[in-house]
Amino acid sequence: MPQGVRIECINKTDRYNPHERIQNVGGRNPSGTRWKMTQPAAIQAIEDGTYRFWVKPPNADSVWVIVARTAQGHKYLKTEADGEEPNNLLSLPECP
């Protein structure tokens, strides 16, 4: 069973394509230490069942992070609740 992990921050690139916008996702471990992984590593962790990521947007319920595909087949992360806007992941603060 995948471990549920909260994403609290991201690192963005200067790209506009959805599959290239997020470079890293991160958060805090139960011990308070910070963790960070690349978007491809997070995608792999979701697909292989290691982790199930979620975010807690301000003034909203928690939502699961899923793997999506562009029309060209490129994988990227987004939340289940995202339509076009707002983007729950891209609105997170930058990771240190």
C-alpha positions as CSV (number, residue, x, y, z in Angstrom):
1,M,0.0,0.0,0.0
2,P,1.4,3.4,-0.9
3,Q,2.5,5.8,1.8
4,G,0.6,9.1,1.8
5,V,3.0,12.1,1.6
6,R,2.1,15.8,1.7
7,I,3.7,18.0,-0.9
8,E,4.2,21.4,0.7
9,C,6.5,23.2,-1.8
10,I,7.9,22.9,-5.4
11,N,10.7,24.3,-7.5
12,K,9.6,25.6,-10.9
13,T,11.5,25.9,-14.1
14,D,11.1,28.8,-16.5
15,R,9.2,26.5,-19.0
16,Y,5.5,26.9,-19.9
17,N,4.7,23.3,-20.9
18,P,2.9,21.5,-18.0
19,H,5.3,18.6,-18.1
20,E,8.3,20.9,-17.8
21,R,7.0,23.5,-15.2
22,I,7.8,21.6,-12.0
23,Q,11.4,20.5,-11.4
24,N,11.1,19.3,-7.8
25,V,8.4,18.6,-5.2
26,G,9.1,18.6,-1.4
27,G,7.8,18.8,2.1
28,R,8.6,17.8,5.6
29,N,9.1,14.3,7.2
30,P,7.3,13.5,10.5
31,S,10.6,14.3,12.2
32,G,10.6,17.8,10.8
33,T,13.4,17.3,8.3
34,R,12.8,18.4,4.7
35,W,12.6,16.1,1.8
36,K,12.7,16.9,-2.0
37,M,12.6,14.8,-5.1
38,T,12.5,15.5,-8.9
39,Q,9.2,15.4,-10.8
40,P,10.3,12.3,-12.7
41,A,11.1,10.5,-9.4
42,A,7.7,11.5,-7.9
43,I,6.0,10.3,-11.1
44,Q,7.8,6.9,-10.8
45,A,7.0,6.7,-7.1
46,I,3.3,7.2,-7.8
47,E,3.3,4.7,-10.7
48,D,5.2,2.0,-8.8
49,G,3.0,2.4,-5.7
50,T,5.6,3.6,-3.3
51,Y,3.9,7.0,-2.5
52,R,0.6,8.6,-2.9
53,F,1.1,12.4,-2.8
54,W,-1.4,15.0,-1.7
55,V,-1.6,18.8,-1.2
56,K,-3.7,21.0,1.1
57,P,-4.6,24.2,-0.7
58,P,-5.5,27.2,1.4
59,N,-9.2,27.3,2.3
60,A,-9.8,24.0,0.6
61,D,-9.9,20.2,1.2
62,S,-6.9,18.1,0.6
63,V,-6.5,16.7,-2.9
64,W,-4.5,13.8,-4.4
65,V,-1.7,14.4,-6.8
66,I,-1.9,12.3,-10.0
67,V,0.2,11.7,-13.1
68,A,-1.3,13.3,-16.2
69,R,-0.2,13.3,-19.8
70,T,0.1,16.1,-22.3
71,A,-1.4,15.6,-25.8
72,Q,2.2,14.6,-26.9
73,G,2.3,11.9,-24.2
74,H,4.7,13.6,-21.7
75,K,4.0,12.9,-18.1
76,Y,3.6,15.5,-15.4
77,L,2.1,16.0,-11.9
78,K,-1.2,17.7,-11.2
79,T,-3.9,17.4,-8.6
80,E,-7.2,15.6,-9.2
81,A,-9.1,18.8,-8.5
82,D,-7.3,20.9,-11.1
83,G,-9.0,22.0,-14.2
84,E,-7.2,24.7,-16.1
85,E,-6.9,27.1,-13.1
86,P,-6.1,27.4,-10.3
87,N,-3.2,24.9,-10.4
88,N,-2.8,23.6,-6.8
89,L,0.8,22.5,-7.3
90,L,2.1,25.6,-9.1
91,S,0.6,27.8,-6.4
92,L,2.7,26.2,-3.7
93,P,5.7,28.1,-2.4
94,E,9.3,27.4,-3.6
95,C,11.2,24.7,-1.8
96,P,14.4,25.8,-0.1
